[in-house]
Each structure stands twice: as C-alpha cells, then as structure tokens.
Amino acid sequence: MRLAAVLLVIAAGLAGCGAGPPGGALTGAVMQYRSDIASRVVTVRLRAGADVRVERVELRPAGFTPSAPVVPGAALGAGTTTDVRVPLGAPDCRAAPAPTTALVSTDGTTETLTLADEHDAIGALHRAECAERAARDRADVTFDPVWTRSGNRLLGTVRLHRRAGTEPVSITELGGTTLFGITPAPGSRLPLTLGPSAQDVTVPVRIEAARCDRHALAESKRATAFAVVTGEPPVRLTVSPQDRVPLLDFAADVCT
C-alpha cells in the first residue's frame, strides 16, 4: 500500500467561504486542513461584510457534541477573513444529518451562523469516526510495547484483540505516516484474521524511515499515527504506539 499520511484523507478546499444573508456582517465556512486530521481540529473561516470584532466562536458541528468556545478576539475589516481553529467534540453516531452552525459573538451580540461545508468535511469526519467506533467496539488494534532495532529498520508487532462478538475481524492493509513506512515483516503477510473463537492474533511488522526531510521530521504529531484498514466494508483506523519515543529516537538516528 502506498504510504498513507493518516487514518483519513479528506479533501479540504481552502478557498470557499459560506454565503450568508445579503448585507450580513459575517458569513462562514467550515473545513479541515490535512495537518489537523490527527488532532481532530477543524477550521471555521469567517468573512466580514463590515467592520466587526469576533469575540467568541462556539462550533456546533452536525453529528458531534458542541465544541468548547474559542475566543479569537479578531478585529476584521470589511471583506477580510479570519480562520478560527476549533477542536471537535465527540461524535454522536445516532444523529441525523443537519447543517453545521456556530454561535458567534461580535461586538457584544451573538448570532447563529449556518456554515458552508463545500467538501462535506464534517459529514466525512462523522461517517469515518462512527465507522471507526463501530470497528473498535468489536476489536482493538494496538502496537506491542517492545521494539527491536535491525539495521535501518525497527521491528515490532501489531496486535488485534477481540472486545465483543464472534464475527471474524481482519486487518487487510497497513499504511505509513508522514515519516515512517510500515510493512509486514519478512515471512508474514496480510490479511491478519481474528477467528470467531480467538481473542488475540498478531503480525510482526517492519518500520523504516521513509522520509528524512525537515518538514517530515517536524510533523511529530502525525509521525506515529499509522493507518490500519480493517473489516468489510473497509474502515481506516489510526493507531499510534503508546510510547512514541522509540520510534522518534529511531528516526532521529537513521536520518542523521
């Protein structure tokens, strides 16, 4: 499998802004930058139709619990924009589709803005996170804590552990990160299948530093967020080692 940057690859256009009432002081759109996928942060882009000061933004994304208020304190002139980064709340997997809104306080008044979502960023996040939750309710995917250095490679183990049910669960693909590639170790292969009566199954894996450029090394938040594809239909899970230090130390060593 080609190296995957993260669990989810969501087209996040950076140009469009939402339409609002004609003559309105503020309009908005919601989007997600690729660099914010692993940290579950979205961006609310606000455009001013007149001079205004944005004091508080509370995102109410469709299918998620309301996000904690953000206080940008941004003064906007007419026709200018500001981007407000907002962490997502927990997904509500029973929620029906609905528009994404935000409570925005400006100059002492509060209004509800309906946010444009041209690329369905919120809907795609909701579908992916709920599919991931359903998959994790059946089985956990983890890295074992022991890593062994073998030349310019790091050897470890991916574990599939049953949590509920008796249906077979399979890992069909492993995807790398911004920094590391991951493949089954020599002599191992995918799919890795957890049978109806099994509780645990493992596959040895081999990790290599796929990139050593400054940009890749700087993206430490995403460097150990590996993609694992399970099930049918396929679901992408983000899996990170509990202790990231051995991997980051390995990269620092082989990249010097």
Protein Blocks (a to p, Z undefined) as FASTA:
>chain_A
ZZdfblbdcdddfkbccdddehiabdcdddddfklmmnopacdddddfbdcddfbdcddd
ehiacdddddekpacdehiacddddddddddfkbccddddddddeehiacddddddfkom
mmmmmmmmmmmmmmmmmpccdddfbdcdehjaccdddddddfbdjbdcddfbdcddfkbc
cdddehiacdddddfkbcbdcdddddddfbfcfklmmmmmlmmmccddedjddddddddd
fblmlmmmmmmmmmZZ
